[in-house]
Amino acid sequence: QVQLKESGGGLVQAGGSLRLSCKATGRAFTSYTVGWIRRAPGKEYEVVTRVPWSGGVTYANSVKGRFTTTRNNAENTVFLQMNNLKPEDTAVYFCTADRSERPRTWDIWGQGTQVTVSS
């Protein structure tokens, strides 16, 4: 079983940048789709980005052009570079993984990391 641990959250002013990291342990996650999911106060979970094990990346429309995710299978790590942050990006960000190529639900979750963007 894969375990996930996020790091890199914090407080930043609008227009700033943050880089989140997610380290997978337990077993190699090359056969897992990985994703970043966020939950803002009072809102539903939003899939920010998804990186299928088969390749390619998808982004939510709300972050396209501002967020970039990269995956390093050799180091069992996935990153989320967030630029031009907006107050509406404030949320708890979870790293997730699933064996499905395009999961509708996610089996494995990290503990989450808080991102707060001040205006």
DRENBA-345626 format. One record per residue (C-alpha): residue number from 1; x, y, z. Coordinates in steps of 0.25 Angstrom, whole numbers. Layout:
! DRENBA-345626
+-----+-------+-------+-------+
:   k :    c1 :    c2 :    c3 :
+-----+-------+-------+-------+
: NUM :     X :     Y :     Z :
...
+-----+-------+-------+-------+
This chain:
! DRENBA-345626
+-----+-------+-------+-------+
:   k :    c1 :    c2 :    c3 :
+-----+-------+-------+-------+
:   1 :     0 :     0 :     0 :
:   2 :     5 :    14 :    -3 :
:   3 :     5 :    25 :     7 :
:   4 :     6 :    39 :     4 :
:   5 :    11 :    52 :    11 :
:   6 :    10 :    66 :     6 :
:   7 :    18 :    78 :    10 :
:   8 :    20 :    92 :     5 :
:   9 :     7 :    99 :     9 :
:  10 :     7 :   112 :    16 :
:  11 :     3 :   127 :    15 :
:  12 :     5 :   135 :     3 :
:  13 :     0 :   148 :    -3 :
:  14 :    -8 :   149 :   -15 :
:  15 :     0 :   148 :   -27 :
:  16 :    11 :   140 :   -20 :
:  17 :    15 :   125 :   -22 :
:  18 :    16 :   113 :   -14 :
:  19 :    21 :    99 :   -18 :
:  20 :    15 :    87 :   -11 :
:  21 :    22 :    73 :   -11 :
:  22 :    16 :    59 :    -9 :
:  23 :    25 :    48 :    -5 :
:  24 :    20 :    34 :    -7 :
:  25 :    25 :    22 :     2 :
:  26 :    22 :     8 :     4 :
:  27 :    23 :     4 :   -10 :
:  28 :    26 :    10 :   -24 :
:  29 :    14 :    18 :   -29 :
:  30 :    18 :    16 :   -44 :
:  31 :     5 :     9 :   -46 :
:  32 :    -4 :    19 :   -39 :
:  33 :   -11 :    31 :   -44 :
:  34 :    -7 :    43 :   -35 :
:  35 :   -15 :    55 :   -33 :
:  36 :   -16 :    68 :   -25 :
:  37 :   -30 :    71 :   -19 :
:  38 :   -33 :    83 :   -11 :
:  39 :   -45 :    87 :    -1 :
:  40 :   -48 :   101 :     2 :
:  41 :   -56 :   105 :    14 :
:  42 :   -71 :   102 :    11 :
:  43 :   -68 :    97 :    -3 :
:  44 :   -68 :    83 :    -9 :
:  45 :   -55 :    76 :   -12 :
:  46 :   -49 :    80 :   -25 :
:  47 :   -39 :    72 :   -34 :
:  48 :   -28 :    82 :   -37 :
:  49 :   -19 :    73 :   -45 :
:  50 :   -18 :    58 :   -49 :
:  51 :    -6 :    51 :   -54 :
:  52 :   -10 :    37 :   -60 :
:  53 :     0 :    25 :   -59 :
:  54 :    -2 :    25 :   -74 :
:  55 :     3 :    39 :   -76 :
:  56 :    -2 :    53 :   -78 :
:  57 :    -7 :    63 :   -69 :
:  58 :   -21 :    69 :   -67 :
:  59 :   -24 :    82 :   -59 :
:  60 :   -36 :    89 :   -54 :
:  61 :   -41 :   101 :   -62 :
:  62 :   -39 :   109 :   -49 :
:  63 :   -24 :   107 :   -49 :
:  64 :   -20 :   105 :   -64 :
:  65 :    -8 :   114 :   -67 :
:  66 :    -5 :   116 :   -53 :
:  67 :    -2 :   103 :   -47 :
:  68 :     8 :    92 :   -52 :
:  69 :     9 :    78 :   -47 :
:  70 :    21 :    69 :   -49 :
:  71 :    23 :    55 :   -46 :
:  72 :    37 :    48 :   -42 :
:  73 :    34 :    33 :   -42 :
:  74 :    49 :    30 :   -39 :
:  75 :    48 :    38 :   -26 :
:  76 :    33 :    34 :   -23 :
:  77 :    30 :    49 :   -23 :
:  78 :    20 :    58 :   -29 :
:  79 :    20 :    73 :   -29 :
:  80 :    10 :    84 :   -30 :
:  81 :    16 :    98 :   -34 :
:  82 :     5 :   109 :   -32 :
:  83 :     8 :   123 :   -38 :
:  84 :    -1 :   135 :   -38 :
:  85 :    -8 :   130 :   -26 :
:  86 :   -22 :   136 :   -23 :
:  87 :   -30 :   137 :   -10 :
:  88 :   -40 :   127 :   -16 :
:  89 :   -28 :   117 :   -16 :
:  90 :   -29 :   116 :    -1 :
:  91 :   -31 :   102 :     3 :
:  92 :   -26 :    89 :     9 :
:  93 :   -18 :    82 :    -2 :
:  94 :   -18 :    67 :    -2 :
:  95 :    -9 :    58 :   -10 :
:  96 :   -16 :    46 :   -15 :
:  97 :   -14 :    33 :   -22 :
:  98 :   -22 :    22 :   -29 :
:  99 :   -20 :    10 :   -37 :
: 100 :   -30 :    14 :   -47 :
: 101 :   -25 :    22 :   -59 :
: 102 :   -37 :    32 :   -58 :
: 103 :   -42 :    30 :   -44 :
: 104 :   -55 :    36 :   -40 :
: 105 :   -52 :    33 :   -25 :
: 106 :   -38 :    33 :   -19 :
: 107 :   -33 :    21 :   -10 :
: 108 :   -21 :    28 :    -4 :
: 109 :   -20 :    41 :     2 :
: 110 :    -9 :    49 :     9 :
: 111 :   -12 :    57 :    22 :
: 112 :   -14 :    70 :    14 :
: 113 :    -6 :    83 :    15 :
: 114 :   -12 :    97 :    17 :
: 115 :   -10 :   108 :     6 :
: 116 :   -15 :   122 :    10 :
: 117 :   -15 :   133 :     0 :
: 118 :   -17 :   147 :     6 :
: 119 :   -22 :   158 :    -2 :
+-----+-------+-------+-------+
